[in-house]
Amino acid sequence: MEITPSTKVTDILNAYPGLLDHLIKIEPKFAFLKTYLGKLAIRNATVQDASDRFNVSVEKLKQLLTEQLELMNKES
């Protein structure tokens, strides 16, 4: 999956179950996405929206997501 600023976060999380848990281990502020309000907030959010919400640059977030997806693929 190619991750761009316009990629929906829910599409990424649905395609890779367990990704959120990996992200939380690295950056605890992503735990917000497991809450009811977090799930509502992220429902239509893009990678750009998430980078704005979590004060992380788009490039850094894309890199983090890509690294975690590669790690998960190696573990499978």
Order of alpha helices (4+ residues) and beta strands (2+ residues): alpha-alpha-alpha-alpha-alpha
